[in-house]
Amino acid sequence: MSEQARLKQIKSPCVSICKYNKNNFCVGCKRHMNEIFDWFDYSDEMRTAIMTDLLSRDIETDSQ
């Protein structure tokens, strides 16, 4: 599978509401800043784990 095909397997959960709270979590997609920066380096398994975890994250909306 080509690199481009792999990148399309599990897409970014970004919803274009990019504001971070005091703990560096995006209030739009609920990912931590590090998860956002590293998303394209993650394996599909890691992306799946993050996507599953996002369902239970309760992110404070005190964006900076």
N, CA, C, O and CB atoms as a CASP TS submission, in Angstrom:
PFRMAT TS
TARGET T0000
AUTHOR 0000-0000-0000
METHOD Language model
MODEL 1
PARENT N/A
ATOM      1  N   MET     1       0.846  -1.175   0.000  1.00  0.00           N
ATOM      2  CA  MET     1       0.000   0.000   0.000  1.00  0.00           C
ATOM      3  C   MET     1       0.891   1.238   0.000  1.00  0.00           C
ATOM      4  O   MET     1       1.868   1.309   0.746  1.00  0.00           O
ATOM      5  CB  MET     1      -0.962  -0.002   1.220  1.00  0.00           C
ATOM      6  N   SER     2       0.556   2.188  -0.822  1.00  0.00           N
ATOM      7  CA  SER     2       1.355   3.411  -0.905  1.00  0.00           C
ATOM      8  C   SER     2       1.151   4.267   0.340  1.00  0.00           C
ATOM      9  O   SER     2       0.180   4.096   1.077  1.00  0.00           O
ATOM     10  CB  SER     2       0.990   4.213  -2.170  1.00  0.00           C
ATOM     11  N   GLU     3       2.071   5.177   0.557  1.00  0.00           N
ATOM     12  CA  GLU     3       1.972   6.088   1.706  1.00  0.00           C
ATOM     13  C   GLU     3       0.693   6.921   1.628  1.00  0.00           C
ATOM     14  O   GLU     3       0.039   7.135   2.648  1.00  0.00           O
ATOM     15  CB  GLU     3       3.207   7.016   1.770  1.00  0.00           C
ATOM     16  N   GLN     4       0.330   7.388   0.452  1.00  0.00           N
ATOM     17  CA  GLN     4      -0.891   8.180   0.306  1.00  0.00           C
ATOM     18  C   GLN     4      -2.126   7.358   0.638  1.00  0.00           C
ATOM     19  O   GLN     4      -3.057   7.866   1.264  1.00  0.00           O
ATOM     20  CB  GLN     4      -1.001   8.732  -1.110  1.00  0.00           C
ATOM     21  N   ALA     5      -2.145   6.114   0.233  1.00  0.00           N
ATOM     22  CA  ALA     5      -3.280   5.251   0.539  1.00  0.00           C
ATOM     23  C   ALA     5      -3.379   5.017   2.036  1.00  0.00           C
ATOM     24  O   ALA     5      -4.477   4.999   2.592  1.00  0.00           O
ATOM     25  CB  ALA     5      -3.162   3.916  -0.201  1.00  0.00           C
ATOM     26  N   ARG     6      -2.243   4.836   2.689  1.00  0.00           N
ATOM     27  CA  ARG     6      -2.248   4.615   4.130  1.00  0.00           C
ATOM     28  C   ARG     6      -2.793   5.840   4.863  1.00  0.00           C
ATOM     29  O   ARG     6      -3.554   5.704   5.821  1.00  0.00           O
ATOM     30  CB  ARG     6      -0.833   4.283   4.626  1.00  0.00           C
ATOM     31  N   LEU     7      -2.413   7.013   4.423  1.00  0.00           N
ATOM     32  CA  LEU     7      -2.878   8.227   5.078  1.00  0.00           C
ATOM     33  C   LEU     7      -4.386   8.401   4.962  1.00  0.00           C
ATOM     34  O   LEU     7      -4.993   9.090   5.782  1.00  0.00           O
ATOM     35  CB  LEU     7      -2.178   9.430   4.492  1.00  0.00           C
ATOM     36  N   LYS     8      -4.989   7.792   3.967  1.00  0.00           N
ATOM     37  CA  LYS     8      -6.426   7.925   3.761  1.00  0.00           C
ATOM     38  C   LYS     8      -7.229   6.893   4.549  1.00  0.00           C
ATOM     39  O   LYS     8      -8.455   6.989   4.602  1.00  0.00           O
ATOM     40  CB  LYS     8      -6.745   7.804   2.292  1.00  0.00           C
ATOM     41  N   GLN     9      -6.580   5.922   5.151  1.00  0.00           N
ATOM     42  CA  GLN     9      -7.301   4.872   5.863  1.00  0.00           C
ATOM     43  C   GLN     9      -8.108   5.433   7.039  1.00  0.00           C
ATOM     44  O   GLN     9      -9.310   5.186   7.133  1.00  0.00           O
ATOM     45  CB  GLN     9      -6.322   3.813   6.362  1.00  0.00           C
ATOM     46  N   ILE    10      -7.471   6.169   7.916  1.00  0.00           N
ATOM     47  CA  ILE    10      -8.140   6.767   9.065  1.00  0.00           C
ATOM     48  C   ILE    10      -7.871   8.260   9.015  1.00  0.00           C
ATOM     49  O   ILE    10      -6.759   8.716   9.283  1.00  0.00           O
ATOM     50  CB  ILE    10      -7.650   6.138  10.419  1.00  0.00           C
ATOM     51  N   LYS    11      -8.889   8.999   8.675  1.00  0.00           N
ATOM     52  CA  LYS    11      -8.725  10.440   8.487  1.00  0.00           C
ATOM     53  C   LYS    11      -8.695  11.175   9.821  1.00  0.00           C
ATOM     54  O   LYS    11      -9.150  10.669  10.847  1.00  0.00           O
ATOM     55  CB  LYS    11      -9.850  10.992   7.615  1.00  0.00           C
ATOM     56  N   SER    12      -8.157  12.354   9.774  1.00  0.00           N
ATOM     57  CA  SER    12      -8.089  13.223  10.945  1.00  0.00           C
ATOM     58  C   SER    12      -9.499  13.581  11.418  1.00  0.00           C
ATOM     59  O   SER    12     -10.383  13.828  10.598  1.00  0.00           O
ATOM     60  CB  SER    12      -7.284  14.503  10.626  1.00  0.00           C
ATOM     61  N   PRO    13      -9.712  13.610  12.727  1.00  0.00           N
ATOM     62  CA  PRO    13     -11.021  14.003  13.258  1.00  0.00           C
ATOM     63  C   PRO    13     -11.206  15.519  13.355  1.00  0.00           C
ATOM     64  O   PRO    13     -12.153  15.988  13.986  1.00  0.00           O
ATOM     65  CB  PRO    13     -11.218  13.389  14.621  1.00  0.00           C
ATOM     66  N   CYS    14     -10.320  16.275  12.742  1.00  0.00           N
ATOM     67  CA  CYS    14     -10.381  17.740  12.802  1.00  0.00           C
ATOM     68  C   CYS    14     -11.731  18.237  12.275  1.00  0.00           C
ATOM     69  O   CYS    14     -12.216  17.787  11.237  1.00  0.00           O
ATOM     70  CB  CYS    14      -9.218  18.369  11.986  1.00  0.00           C
ATOM     71  N   VAL    15     -12.321  19.179  13.020  1.00  0.00           N
ATOM     72  CA  VAL    15     -13.588  19.786  12.606  1.00  0.00           C
ATOM     73  C   VAL    15     -13.424  21.288  12.354  1.00  0.00           C
ATOM     74  O   VAL    15     -14.404  22.030  12.296  1.00  0.00           O
ATOM     75  CB  VAL    15     -14.669  19.544  13.674  1.00  0.00           C
ATOM     76  N   SER    16     -12.178  21.717  12.208  1.00  0.00           N
ATOM     77  CA  SER    16     -11.830  23.113  11.896  1.00  0.00           C
ATOM     78  C   SER    16     -12.295  24.117  12.949  1.00  0.00           C
ATOM     79  O   SER    16     -12.626  25.260  12.632  1.00  0.00           O
ATOM     80  CB  SER    16     -12.419  23.491  10.568  1.00  0.00           C
ATOM     81  N   ILE    17     -12.313  23.673  14.199  1.00  0.00           N
ATOM     82  CA  ILE    17     -12.542  24.565  15.342  1.00  0.00           C
ATOM     83  C   ILE    17     -11.297  24.437  16.206  1.00  0.00           C
ATOM     84  O   ILE    17     -11.317  23.774  17.243  1.00  0.00           O
ATOM     85  CB  ILE    17     -13.881  24.196  16.153  1.00  0.00           C
ATOM     86  N   CYS    18     -10.235  25.060  15.783  1.00  0.00           N
ATOM     87  CA  CYS    18      -8.919  24.853  16.392  1.00  0.00           C
ATOM     88  C   CYS    18      -8.645  25.874  17.488  1.00  0.00           C
ATOM     89  O   CYS    18      -8.003  26.900  17.264  1.00  0.00           O
ATOM     90  CB  CYS    18      -7.824  24.926  15.330  1.00  0.00           C
ATOM     91  N   LYS    19      -9.147  25.568  18.671  1.00  0.00           N
ATOM     92  CA  LYS    19      -8.899  26.385  19.863  1.00  0.00           C
ATOM     93  C   LYS    19      -8.465  25.432  20.961  1.00  0.00           C
ATOM     94  O   LYS    19      -9.048  24.362  21.134  1.00  0.00           O
ATOM     95  CB  LYS    19     -10.177  27.222  20.291  1.00  0.00           C
ATOM     96  N   TYR    20      -7.445  25.823  21.698  1.00  0.00           N
ATOM     97  CA  TYR    20      -6.890  24.956  22.730  1.00  0.00           C
ATOM     98  C   TYR    20      -7.259  25.452  24.117  1.00  0.00           C
ATOM     99  O   TYR    20      -7.279  26.656  24.373  1.00  0.00           O
ATOM    100  CB  TYR    20      -5.376  24.865  22.592  1.00  0.00           C
ATOM    101  N   ASN    21      -7.553  24.506  25.017  1.00  0.00           N
ATOM    102  CA  ASN    21      -7.815  24.886  26.394  1.00  0.00           C
ATOM    103  C   ASN    21      -6.501  24.956  27.163  1.00  0.00           C
ATOM    104  O   ASN    21      -5.431  24.779  26.581  1.00  0.00           O
ATOM    105  CB  ASN    21      -8.789  23.892  27.062  1.00  0.00           C
ATOM    106  N   LYS    22      -6.574  25.210  28.455  1.00  0.00           N
ATOM    107  CA  LYS    22      -5.362  25.393  29.260  1.00  0.00           C
ATOM    108  C   LYS    22      -4.517  24.126  29.355  1.00  0.00           C
ATOM    109  O   LYS    22      -3.340  24.198  29.708  1.00  0.00           O
ATOM    110  CB  LYS    22      -5.735  25.851  30.650  1.00  0.00           C
ATOM    111  N   ASN    23      -5.097  22.975  29.045  1.00  0.00           N
ATOM    112  CA  ASN    23      -4.367  21.704  29.082  1.00  0.00           C
ATOM    113  C   ASN    23      -3.878  21.271  27.704  1.00  0.00           C
ATOM    114  O   ASN    23      -3.433  20.136  27.530  1.00  0.00           O
ATOM    115  CB  ASN    23      -5.248  20.619  29.670  1.00  0.00           C
ATOM    116  N   ASN    24      -3.957  22.162  26.733  1.00  0.00           N
ATOM    117  CA  ASN    24      -3.504  21.926  25.358  1.00  0.00           C
ATOM    118  C   ASN    24      -4.322  20.885  24.604  1.00  0.00           C
ATOM    119  O   ASN    24      -3.799  20.184  23.738  1.00  0.00           O
ATOM    120  CB  ASN    24      -2.074  21.501  25.373  1.00  0.00           C
ATOM    121  N   PHE    25      -5.614  20.785  24.938  1.00  0.00           N
ATOM    122  CA  PHE    25      -6.532  19.951  24.181  1.00  0.00           C
ATOM    123  C   PHE    25      -7.358  20.860  23.287  1.00  0.00           C
ATOM    124  O   PHE    25      -7.798  21.928  23.712  1.00  0.00           O
ATOM    125  CB  PHE    25      -7.442  19.101  25.121  1.00  0.00           C
ATOM    126  N   CYS    26      -7.566  20.434  22.054  1.00  0.00           N
ATOM    127  CA  CYS    26      -8.395  21.188  21.125  1.00  0.00           C
ATOM    128  C   CYS    26      -9.859  21.018  21.530  1.00  0.00           C
ATOM    129  O   CYS    26     -10.324  19.895  21.724  1.00  0.00           O
ATOM    130  CB  CYS    26      -8.160  20.719  19.653  1.00  0.00           C
ATOM    131  N   VAL    27     -10.579  22.124  21.657  1.00  0.00           N
ATOM    132  CA  VAL    27     -11.987  22.033  22.037  1.00  0.00           C
ATOM    133  C   VAL    27     -12.859  21.591  20.858  1.00  0.00           C
ATOM    134  O   VAL    27     -14.025  21.246  21.052  1.00  0.00           O
ATOM    135  CB  VAL    27     -12.475  23.382  22.573  1.00  0.00           C
ATOM    136  N   GLY    28     -12.318  21.596  19.655  1.00  0.00           N
ATOM    137  CA  GLY    28     -13.056  21.136  18.481  1.00  0.00           C
ATOM    138  C   GLY    28     -13.015  19.628  18.314  1.00  0.00           C
ATOM    139  O   GLY    28     -14.057  18.973  18.296  1.00  0.00           O
ATOM    140  N   CYS    29     -11.820  19.076  18.191  1.00  0.00           N
ATOM    141  CA  CYS    29     -11.683  17.634  17.928  1.00  0.00           C
ATOM    142  C   CYS    29     -11.307  16.827  19.166  1.00  0.00           C
ATOM    143  O   CYS    29     -11.293  15.597  19.113  1.00  0.00           O
ATOM    144  CB  CYS    29     -10.644  17.408  16.857  1.00  0.00           C
ATOM    145  N   LYS    30     -11.004  17.487  20.274  1.00  0.00           N
ATOM    146  CA  LYS    30     -10.688  16.871  21.564  1.00  0.00           C
ATOM    147  C   LYS    30      -9.321  16.204  21.626  1.00  0.00           C
ATOM    148  O   LYS    30      -9.007  15.524  22.603  1.00  0.00           O
ATOM    149  CB  LYS    30     -11.726  15.865  21.895  1.00  0.00           C
ATOM    150  N   ARG    31      -8.504  16.392  20.591  1.00  0.00           N
ATOM    151  CA  ARG    31      -7.165  15.804  20.634  1.00  0.00           C
ATOM    152  C   ARG    31      -6.204  16.734  21.355  1.00  0.00           C
ATOM    153  O   ARG    31      -6.365  17.955  21.353  1.00  0.00           O
ATOM    154  CB  ARG    31      -6.653  15.504  19.214  1.00  0.00           C
ATOM    155  N   HIS    32      -5.204  16.125  21.967  1.00  0.00           N
ATOM    156  CA  HIS    32      -4.134  16.909  22.581  1.00  0.00           C
ATOM    157  C   HIS    32      -3.278  17.487  21.460  1.00  0.00           C
ATOM    158  O   HIS    32      -3.202  16.923  20.368  1.00  0.00           O
ATOM    159  CB  HIS    32      -3.269  16.037  23.567  1.00  0.00           C
ATOM    160  N   MET    33      -2.650  18.594  21.736  1.00  0.00           N
ATOM    161  CA  MET    33      -1.809  19.258  20.740  1.00  0.00           C
ATOM    162  C   MET    33      -0.780  18.290  20.146  1.00  0.00           C
ATOM    163  O   MET    33      -0.535  18.314  18.940  1.00  0.00           O
ATOM    164  CB  MET    33      -1.097  20.465  21.369  1.00  0.00           C
ATOM    165  N   ASN    34      -0.187  17.454  20.971  1.00  0.00           N
ATOM    166  CA  ASN    34       0.803  16.487  20.481  1.00  0.00           C
ATOM    167  C   ASN    34       0.178  15.470  19.526  1.00  0.00           C
ATOM    168  O   ASN    34       0.801  15.077  18.539  1.00  0.00           O
ATOM    169  CB  ASN    34       1.456  15.758  21.660  1.00  0.00           C
ATOM    170  N   GLU    35      -1.055  15.044  19.819  1.00  0.00           N
ATOM    171  CA  GLU    35      -1.739  14.101  18.929  1.00  0.00           C
ATOM    172  C   GLU    35      -2.016  14.741  17.571  1.00  0.00           C
ATOM    173  O   GLU    35      -1.940  14.074  16.539  1.00  0.00           O
ATOM    174  CB  GLU    35      -3.055  13.616  19.564  1.00  0.00           C
ATOM    175  N   ILE    36      -2.332  16.013  17.573  1.00  0.00           N
ATOM    176  CA  ILE    36      -2.589  16.722  16.319  1.00  0.00           C
ATOM    177  C   ILE    36      -1.309  16.826  15.497  1.00  0.00           C
ATOM    178  O   ILE    36      -1.304  16.527  14.302  1.00  0.00           O
ATOM    179  CB  ILE    36      -3.164  18.127  16.596  1.00  0.00           C
ATOM    180  N   PHE    37      -0.231  17.249  16.139  1.00  0.00           N
ATOM    181  CA  PHE    37       1.040  17.410  15.431  1.00  0.00           C
ATOM    182  C   PHE    37       1.578  16.086  14.899  1.00  0.00           C
ATOM    183  O   PHE    37       2.190  16.051  13.831  1.00  0.00           O
ATOM    184  CB  PHE    37       2.069  18.046  16.348  1.00  0.00           C
ATOM    185  N   ASP    38       1.358  15.001  15.630  1.00  0.00           N
ATOM    186  CA  ASP    38       1.926  13.701  15.267  1.00  0.00           C
ATOM    187  C   ASP    38       0.974  12.809  14.472  1.00  0.00           C
ATOM    188  O   ASP    38       1.345  11.692  14.111  1.00  0.00           O
ATOM    189  CB  ASP    38       2.349  12.980  16.507  1.00  0.00           C
ATOM    190  N   TRP    39      -0.236  13.274  14.192  1.00  0.00           N
ATOM    191  CA  TRP    39      -1.272  12.439  13.578  1.00  0.00           C
ATOM    192  C   TRP    39      -0.781  11.689  12.338  1.00  0.00           C
ATOM    193  O   TRP    39      -1.037  10.491  12.211  1.00  0.00           O
ATOM    194  CB  TRP    39      -2.460  13.296  13.207  1.00  0.00           C
ATOM    195  N   PHE    40      -0.093  12.355  11.437  1.00  0.00           N
ATOM    196  CA  PHE    40       0.307  11.713  10.189  1.00  0.00           C
ATOM    197  C   PHE    40       1.475  10.747  10.366  1.00  0.00           C
ATOM    198  O   PHE    40       1.794   9.993   9.447  1.00  0.00           O
ATOM    199  CB  PHE    40       0.671  12.760   9.173  1.00  0.00           C
ATOM    200  N   ASP    41       2.106  10.760  11.518  1.00  0.00           N
ATOM    201  CA  ASP    41       3.168   9.796  11.816  1.00  0.00           C
ATOM    202  C   ASP    41       2.633   8.543  12.499  1.00  0.00           C
ATOM    203  O   ASP    41       3.329   7.529  12.559  1.00  0.00           O
ATOM    204  CB  ASP    41       4.227  10.442  12.692  1.00  0.00           C
ATOM    205  N   TYR    42       1.415   8.597  13.011  1.00  0.00           N
ATOM    206  CA  TYR    42       0.844   7.468  13.748  1.00  0.00           C
ATOM    207  C   TYR    42       0.433   6.336  12.812  1.00  0.00           C
ATOM    208  O   TYR    42       0.055   6.560  11.662  1.00  0.00           O
ATOM    209  CB  TYR    42      -0.360   7.926  14.566  1.00  0.00           C
ATOM    210  N   SER    43       0.517   5.126  13.332  1.00  0.00           N
ATOM    211  CA  SER    43       0.017   3.953  12.614  1.00  0.00           C
ATOM    212  C   SER    43      -1.513   3.985  12.647  1.00  0.00           C
ATOM    213  O   SER    43      -2.112   4.725  13.426  1.00  0.00           O
ATOM    214  CB  SER    43       0.569   2.620  13.244  1.00  0.00           C
ATOM    215  N   ASP    44      -2.128   3.179  11.798  1.00  0.00           N
ATOM    216  CA  ASP    44      -3.584   3.082  11.808  1.00  0.00           C
ATOM    217  C   ASP    44      -4.081   2.587  13.157  1.00  0.00           C
ATOM    218  O   ASP    44      -5.141   3.008  13.619  1.00  0.00           O
ATOM    219  CB  ASP    44      -4.068   2.154  10.693  1.00  0.00           C
ATOM    220  N   GLU    45      -3.329   1.701  13.790  1.00  0.00           N
ATOM    221  CA  GLU    45      -3.720   1.176  15.096  1.00  0.00           C
ATOM    222  C   GLU    45      -3.738   2.292  16.138  1.00  0.00           C
ATOM    223  O   GLU    45      -4.658   2.370  16.952  1.00  0.00           O
ATOM    224  CB  GLU    45      -2.764   0.052  15.535  1.00  0.00           C
ATOM    225  N   MET    46      -2.727   3.152  16.112  1.00  0.00           N
ATOM    226  CA  MET    46      -2.667   4.264  17.059  1.00  0.00           C
ATOM    227  C   MET    46      -3.792   5.256  16.781  1.00  0.00           C
ATOM    228  O   MET    46      -4.418   5.762  17.713  1.00  0.00           O
ATOM    229  CB  MET    46      -1.297   4.970  16.982  1.00  0.00           C
ATOM    230  N   ARG    47      -4.046   5.530  15.527  1.00  0.00           N
ATOM    231  CA  ARG    47      -5.138   6.439  15.171  1.00  0.00           C
ATOM    232  C   ARG    47      -6.478   5.885  15.647  1.00  0.00           C
ATOM    233  O   ARG    47      -7.309   6.623  16.174  1.00  0.00           O
ATOM    234  CB  ARG    47      -5.172   6.674  13.648  1.00  0.00           C
ATOM    235  N   THR    48      -6.680   4.591  15.461  1.00  0.00           N
ATOM    236  CA  THR    48      -7.915   3.950  15.911  1.00  0.00           C
ATOM    237  C   THR    48      -8.063   4.076  17.418  1.00  0.00           C
ATOM    238  O   THR    48      -9.154   4.359  17.912  1.00  0.00           O
ATOM    239  CB  THR    48      -7.941   2.473  15.497  1.00  0.00           C
ATOM    240  N   ALA    49      -6.979   3.868  18.150  1.00  0.00           N
ATOM    241  CA  ALA    49      -7.016   3.980  19.611  1.00  0.00           C
ATOM    242  C   ALA    49      -7.381   5.404  20.036  1.00  0.00           C
ATOM    243  O   ALA    49      -8.170   5.596  20.962  1.00  0.00           O
ATOM    244  CB  ALA    49      -5.654   3.576  20.217  1.00  0.00           C
ATOM    245  N   ILE    50      -6.816   6.383  19.369  1.00  0.00           N
ATOM    246  CA  ILE    50      -7.120   7.780  19.693  1.00  0.00           C
ATOM    247  C   ILE    50      -8.580   8.084  19.368  1.00  0.00           C
ATOM    248  O   ILE    50      -9.274   8.710  20.169  1.00  0.00           O
ATOM    249  CB  ILE    50      -6.182   8.742  18.918  1.00  0.00           C
ATOM    250  N   MET    51      -9.046   7.652  18.212  1.00  0.00           N
ATOM    251  CA  MET    51     -10.431   7.900  17.814  1.00  0.00           C
ATOM    252  C   MET    51     -11.403   7.293  18.825  1.00  0.00           C
ATOM    253  O   MET    51     -12.420   7.905  19.153  1.00  0.00           O
ATOM    254  CB  MET    51     -10.697   7.327  16.410  1.00  0.00           C
ATOM    255  N   THR    52     -11.097   6.105  19.314  1.00  0.00           N
ATOM    256  CA  THR    52     -11.936   5.454  20.322  1.00  0.00           C
ATOM    257  C   THR    52     -11.918   6.252  21.619  1.00  0.00           C
ATOM    258  O   THR    52     -12.958   6.453  22.247  1.00  0.00           O
ATOM    259  CB  THR    52     -11.462   4.010  20.577  1.00  0.00           C
ATOM    260  N   ASP    53     -10.739   6.702  22.012  1.00  0.00           N
ATOM    261  CA  ASP    53     -10.593   7.475  23.245  1.00  0.00           C
ATOM    262  C   ASP    53     -11.328   8.812  23.173  1.00  0.00           C
ATOM    263  O   ASP    53     -11.843   9.293  24.182  1.00  0.00           O
ATOM    264  CB  ASP    53      -9.119   7.713  23.540  1.00  0.00           C
ATOM    265  N   LEU    54     -11.379   9.407  21.996  1.00  0.00           N
ATOM    266  CA  LEU    54     -12.047  10.703  21.835  1.00  0.00           C
ATOM    267  C   LEU    54     -13.515  10.646  22.248  1.00  0.00           C
ATOM    268  O   LEU    54     -14.070  11.638  22.721  1.00  0.00           O
ATOM    269  CB  LEU    54     -11.938  11.171  20.390  1.00  0.00           C
ATOM    270  N   LEU    55     -14.136   9.494  22.071  1.00  0.00           N
ATOM    271  CA  LEU    55     -15.554   9.346  22.398  1.00  0.00           C
ATOM    272  C   LEU    55     -15.832   9.572  23.876  1.00  0.00           C
ATOM    273  O   LEU    55     -16.926  10.001  24.244  1.00  0.00           O
ATOM    274  CB  LEU    55     -16.037   7.971  21.995  1.00  0.00           C
ATOM    275  N   SER    56     -14.850   9.287  24.725  1.00  0.00           N
ATOM    276  CA  SER    56     -15.063   9.421  26.167  1.00  0.00           C
ATOM    277  C   SER    56     -14.370  10.639  26.777  1.00  0.00           C
ATOM    278  O   SER    56     -14.443  10.842  27.989  1.00  0.00           O
ATOM    279  CB  SER    56     -14.582   8.181  26.862  1.00  0.00           C
ATOM    280  N   ARG    57     -13.710  11.440  25.971  1.00  0.00           N
ATOM    281  CA  ARG    57     -13.017  12.621  26.503  1.00  0.00           C
ATOM    282  C   ARG    57     -14.003  13.745  26.788  1.00  0.00           C
ATOM    283  O   ARG    57     -14.849  14.086  25.962  1.00  0.00           O
ATOM    284  CB  ARG    57     -11.938  13.105  25.518  1.00  0.00           C
ATOM    285  N   ASP    58     -13.867  14.303  27.973  1.00  0.00           N
ATOM    286  CA  ASP    58     -14.665  15.459  28.374  1.00  0.00           C
ATOM    287  C   ASP    58     -13.704  16.634  28.481  1.00  0.00           C
ATOM    288  O   ASP    58     -12.998  16.775  29.480  1.00  0.00           O
ATOM    289  CB  ASP    58     -15.434  15.205  29.738  1.00  0.00           C
ATOM    290  N   ILE    59     -13.677  17.465  27.470  1.00  0.00           N
ATOM    291  CA  ILE    59     -12.696  18.538  27.360  1.00  0.00           C
ATOM    292  C   ILE    59     -13.282  19.851  27.868  1.00  0.00           C
ATOM    293  O   ILE    59     -14.356  20.276  27.442  1.00  0.00           O
ATOM    294  CB  ILE    59     -12.224  18.690  25.905  1.00  0.00           C
ATOM    295  N   GLU    60     -12.562  20.482  28.782  1.00  0.00           N
ATOM    296  CA  GLU    60     -12.963  21.809  29.246  1.00  0.00           C
ATOM    297  C   GLU    60     -12.839  22.787  28.085  1.00  0.00           C
ATOM    298  O   GLU    60     -11.911  22.696  27.282  1.00  0.00           O
ATOM    299  CB  GLU    60     -12.094  22.273  30.461  1.00  0.00           C
ATOM    300  N   THR    61     -13.770  23.709  28.003  1.00  0.00           N
ATOM    301  CA  THR    61     -13.780  24.631  26.866  1.00  0.00           C
ATOM    302  C   THR    61     -13.227  26.011  27.207  1.00  0.00           C
ATOM    303  O   THR    61     -13.594  27.004  26.578  1.00  0.00           O
ATOM    304  CB  THR    61     -15.182  24.773  26.342  1.00  0.00           C
ATOM    305  N   ASP    62     -12.365  26.069  28.181  1.00  0.00           N
ATOM    306  CA  ASP    62     -11.743  27.350  28.540  1.00  0.00           C
ATOM    307  C   ASP    62     -10.585  27.636  27.606  1.00  0.00           C
ATOM    308  O   ASP    62      -9.427  27.664  28.024  1.00  0.00           O
ATOM    309  CB  ASP    62     -11.259  27.340  30.011  1.00  0.00           C
ATOM    310  N   SER    63     -10.903  27.849  26.340  1.00  0.00           N
ATOM    311  CA  SER    63      -9.859  28.028  25.328  1.00  0.00           C
ATOM    312  C   SER    63      -9.048  29.280  25.579  1.00  0.00           C
ATOM    313  O   SER    63      -9.521  30.255  26.164  1.00  0.00           O
ATOM    314  CB  SER    63     -10.468  28.082  23.940  1.00  0.00           C
ATOM    315  N   GLN    64      -7.794  29.220  25.111  1.00  0.00           N
ATOM    316  CA  GLN    64      -6.867  30.331  25.306  1.00  0.00           C
ATOM    317  C   GLN    64      -6.974  31.309  24.161  1.00  0.00           C
ATOM    318  O   GLN    64      -6.270  32.318  24.142  1.00  0.00           O
ATOM    319  CB  GLN    64      -5.430  29.828  25.438  1.00  0.00           C
TER
END
